[in-house]
Amino acid sequence: MVLARYPELTAVLAAAVLGLSVQRPLGWLATRQGINVLLAVLVFATAVTIEPAALRRLAAAWRPLLAALVAGVTVLPALSWAVSRMVAAGSLRDGVLALGLAPCEIASVAMTAMAGGEASLAAGALIGSTLVTVAFAGPILALEAGHAGVFPGGIIVNLALVVALPLVVGIVLRSWVPLTKGMLSTARAERAASGVALFAVAALVALIAAEVQLSFRYAGVAAALVAFLAGSAVTGRLLGARTRPATAAALLLTTSMRDFAVAAGLAAAAFGPAAAAPLGLYGILVLIWGTAVAGVLRNRTPGLPPAGPYGACDPQAPSIGAREPHAP
């Protein structure tokens, strides 16, 4: 059964139902920095699983990495602006608009490893796109939105504290602090970090879903999100068109999967918690998309070991930055 093999999907779906059912208390948490706190926890839990070897191998893949980062700060913001026109003006449109400014989805690194792609390239795309988002999201969003109330400086500070700081602290602890780098590299520590990350993702979906007020307007939101997902997938496919299969898999997954949690934090910081509502739906769509693509790519690549019984969250799966299988 698909849900049994991929517990992250089960957790996200259950959290979405919970958020829609128990909106008042969860909405209270969302308006009191709950999204930012959970986002910081998620980023830190992911950062401590990035192996130092992954960072050292990035020099050999600088061209596709640079192309992916440039597309992420040019093509994808333009795409999210275009599809946001499918939604009526207001908080829902603002949430869709923020999606193109988000970095790579954290889960895309695990999906890349599961697909037999270059996990080190995916980890580099995650780190690089996060730093690009911190630097450029505020000014680009203010330009695209045209709202007098959007302050780039405030968005940059918020992303620096909630995303960049936990990312740097996690990487430093894993790589360079003598008292922690050994402990954080154990299988037990990586399983614990994966569990914390999965909990944070589910809790974020619940808080974001609590902001959803279902109405006929969500038909336009759903169409816009599907259009954005399709357009970002085409962009990722084009980026990897002339690369070897392992590189193409990493570019496809990291480009087409944008981080709904960071997008939610960005939308909430720029427009208020109500603007984060569409991102819960996108989170469900993108996780389903990522697991499906990873499964198809794995089946097309001979010689790879079968996926573990818990899919992308399997403790036996390659950790972020682990040496990736080489495509024939």
C-alpha positions in Angstrom: 0.0 0.0 0.0 1.4 3.4 -1.0 0.6 5.1 2.3 2.3 2.4 4.3 5.5 2.7 2.1 5.7 6.4 2.4 4.9 7.6 6.0 5.6 11.2 5.1 2.5 11.2 2.8 0.4 9.6 5.6 1.6 12.2 8.1 1.0 15.1 5.7 -2.5 13.9 4.8 -3.4 13.3 8.5 -2.1 16.7 9.5 -4.1 18.4 6.7 -7.3 16.7 8.0 -6.4 17.7 11.6 -5.8 21.3 10.6 -9.1 21.6 8.7 -11.0 20.0 11.6 -9.4 21.8 14.6 -8.9 25.2 13.1 -9.3 27.6 16.0 -6.5 26.5 18.4 -4.1 25.7 15.6 -4.9 29.0 13.9 -4.1 30.7 17.3 -0.6 29.1 17.2 -0.1 30.1 13.5 -0.7 33.7 14.4 1.8 33.5 17.2 5.0 32.6 15.3 4.1 28.9 15.3 5.0 28.6 11.6 8.4 30.2 12.1 9.3 28.1 15.1 8.5 24.8 13.4 10.3 26.0 10.2 13.4 26.7 12.2 13.2 23.2 13.8 12.7 21.6 10.4 15.7 23.4 8.8 18.0 22.6 11.7 17.0 18.9 11.8 17.8 18.7 8.1 21.1 20.5 8.3 22.5 18.1 10.9 22.1 15.3 8.4 24.2 16.9 5.6 27.5 15.1 5.5 30.7 17.2 5.1 31.7 15.0 2.1 28.6 16.3 0.2 29.9 19.8 0.4 33.3 18.9 -0.7 32.0 17.2 -3.8 30.1 20.2 -5.1 33.0 21.7 -6.9 32.7 19.1 -9.6 29.0 19.9 -10.2 29.2 23.7 -10.2 27.7 24.2 -13.7 24.4 22.4 -13.2 24.2 23.8 -9.7 24.6 27.4 -10.9 22.1 26.8 -13.6 19.5 25.5 -11.1 20.1 28.5 -8.7 19.7 31.0 -11.5 16.5 29.4 -12.7 15.3 29.4 -9.1 15.7 33.1 -8.8 14.5 34.1 -12.3 12.2 31.6 -14.0 10.3 30.3 -10.9 9.4 33.7 -9.5 8.1 34.7 -12.9 6.2 31.5 -13.1 4.5 31.9 -9.7 3.6 35.5 -10.6 2.0 34.3 -13.8 0.0 31.5 -12.3 -1.1 33.7 -9.4 -3.2 35.7 -11.9 -5.5 32.6 -12.0 -6.5 33.4 -8.4 -8.7 36.4 -7.3 -6.8 39.2 -5.7 -6.3 38.8 -2.0 -4.5 36.6 0.5 -4.8 33.4 -1.6 -3.2 35.1 -4.6 -0.4 36.4 -2.3 0.3 32.9 -1.0 0.6 31.5 -4.6 2.9 34.4 -5.5 5.3 33.7 -2.6 5.7 30.1 -3.8 8.2 30.9 -6.6 10.5 32.6 -4.1 10.9 29.5 -1.9 14.1 27.3 -2.0 14.2 23.6 -2.9 12.0 21.4 -0.8 14.0 19.8 1.9 12.5 16.4 1.1 13.7 16.7 -2.5 17.2 15.6 -1.3 15.9 12.4 0.2 13.8 11.9 -3.0 16.9 12.3 -5.1 18.8 9.7 -3.2 15.8 7.3 -3.4 15.7 7.9 -7.2 19.4 7.1 -7.6 20.3 10.7 -8.4 23.2 12.8 -7.3 22.4 13.4 -3.6 25.4 15.7 -3.2 24.1 18.0 -6.0 20.7 18.0 -4.4 22.2 18.9 -1.1 24.1 21.8 -2.7 20.9 23.0 -4.4 19.1 23.0 -1.1 21.9 25.0 0.6 22.4 27.4 -2.3 18.7 28.0 -2.9 18.1 28.7 0.7 20.8 31.4 0.8 19.5 32.8 -2.5 16.0 33.0 -1.0 17.3 34.8 2.1 19.2 37.3 -0.1 16.6 38.0 -2.9 13.1 36.9 -1.8 12.3 40.2 -0.1 13.1 42.6 -2.9 11.7 40.4 -5.6 8.4 39.8 -3.7 8.0 43.5 -3.0 8.5 44.2 -6.7 6.1 41.5 -7.9 3.4 42.1 -5.3 3.3 45.9 -5.6 1.9 46.1 -2.0 2.8 49.1 0.1 2.9 46.9 3.1 5.6 44.5 1.8 8.9 45.4 3.4 11.9 43.6 1.9 14.1 44.3 4.9 11.7 42.6 7.3 11.4 39.6 5.1 15.2 39.2 4.8 15.7 39.5 8.6 12.9 36.9 9.1 14.4 34.4 6.7 17.9 35.0 8.1 16.7 34.1 11.6 14.3 31.3 10.8 16.0 29.6 7.8 19.7 30.7 7.3 20.7 30.7 11.0 19.4 27.1 11.8 20.9 25.9 8.5 24.4 27.3 9.3 24.2 26.1 13.0 23.2 22.6 11.9 26.0 22.3 9.3 28.6 23.7 11.7 27.6 21.3 14.5 27.7 18.3 12.1 31.0 19.2 10.4 33.3 21.2 12.7 32.3 21.0 16.4 34.4 18.2 17.9 31.9 17.4 20.7 29.0 16.9 18.3 30.2 15.9 14.8 30.8 12.3 15.9 27.5 12.0 17.7 25.5 13.5 14.9 26.9 11.2 12.3 25.6 8.0 13.9 22.6 6.1 12.5 20.6 6.7 15.7 21.2 10.5 15.4 20.2 10.5 11.8 17.0 8.5 12.5 16.2 11.0 15.3 16.8 14.0 13.0 14.6 12.4 10.3 11.8 11.8 12.9 12.0 15.4 14.1 11.9 16.7 10.5 8.8 14.6 9.7 7.1 15.8 12.8 7.9 19.4 12.0 6.6 19.0 8.4 3.3 17.4 9.6 2.9 20.1 12.3 3.5 22.8 9.7 0.8 21.4 7.4 -1.6 21.3 10.3 -1.0 25.0 11.2 -1.2 26.0 7.5 -4.4 24.0 6.9 -5.9 25.7 9.9 -5.8 29.0 7.9 -7.8 27.4 5.0 -11.3 28.5 4.6 -12.6 26.2 1.9 -14.7 27.9 -0.7 -15.1 27.9 -4.5 -12.0 30.2 -4.7 -9.8 27.2 -3.9 -10.7 25.7 -7.4 -8.6 28.5 -8.9 -5.9 28.0 -6.2 -5.6 24.3 -7.0 -5.4 25.0 -10.7 -2.7 27.6 -10.1 -0.7 25.3 -7.9 -0.9 22.4 -10.5 0.2 24.8 -13.2 3.2 26.0 -11.1 4.1 22.4 -10.4 3.9 21.5 -14.1 5.9 24.5 -15.2 8.7 24.0 -12.6 8.9 20.3 -13.6 9.4 21.3 -17.2 12.1 23.8 -16.1 13.9 21.1 -14.2 13.6 18.7 -17.1 15.2 21.2 -19.4 18.0 22.0 -17.0 18.9 18.3 -17.0 18.3 17.6 -20.7 22.0 17.3 -21.6 23.3 15.8 -18.4 23.8 12.2 -17.3 20.8 10.5 -15.7 21.9 10.9 -12.0 22.4 14.7 -12.5 19.1 15.0 -14.4 17.2 13.3 -11.6 18.6 15.8 -9.0 17.8 18.8 -11.2 14.3 17.6 -11.9 13.4 16.9 -8.3 15.0 19.9 -6.7 13.7 22.4 -9.3 10.1 21.0 -9.3 9.9 20.6 -5.5 9.8 24.0 -3.8 9.7 24.2 0.0 6.1 24.8 1.0 7.1 25.4 4.6 9.5 28.2 3.8 7.0 29.6 1.3 4.4 29.6 4.1 6.8 31.5 6.4 7.6 33.9 3.6 3.9 34.5 2.8 3.1 35.0 6.5 5.9 37.4 7.0 5.0 39.5 3.9 1.2 39.3 3.9 0.0 37.7 7.2 -0.9 34.2 8.2 -3.9 33.9 5.9 -1.6 34.1 2.9 0.0 30.8 4.0 -3.2 28.9 3.4 -2.6 27.7 -0.2 0.8 26.3 0.7 -0.6 23.4 2.7 -2.3 22.2 -0.4 0.9 22.6 -2.4 2.8 20.7 0.2 0.5 17.7 -0.3 0.8 17.9 -4.0 4.5 18.3 -4.1 5.2 15.4 -1.8 3.0 13.1 -3.9 4.7 14.3 -7.0 8.2 13.8 -5.6 7.6 10.3 -4.3 6.0 9.3 -7.6 8.9 10.7 -9.7 11.5 9.1 -7.5 9.8 5.7 -7.8 9.6 6.0 -11.6 13.2 7.1 -12.0 14.4 4.3 -9.7 12.5 1.7 -11.7 14.2 3.0 -14.9 17.7 2.7 -13.4 19.0 -0.8 -13.4 21.3 -2.0 -10.6 19.9 0.1 -7.8 18.8 -1.6 -4.6 15.1 -1.5 -3.9 13.7 1.3 -1.8 13.4 0.6 1.9 10.1 -0.3 3.5 9.6 3.3 4.7 10.4 5.0 1.4 12.2 8.3 1.6 12.2 8.3 5.3 13.7 4.8 5.6 16.7 4.9 8.1 18.5 2.6 5.8 18.2 5.0 2.8 21.2 7.1 2.0 21.5 10.1 4.3 21.7 13.6 2.8 24.9 13.9 1.0 25.7 10.2 1.0 27.7 8.9 -1.9 25.1 8.5 -4.7 24.9 5.5 -7.1 26.4 6.1 -10.5 24.1 5.7 -13.5 25.4 3.4 -16.2 
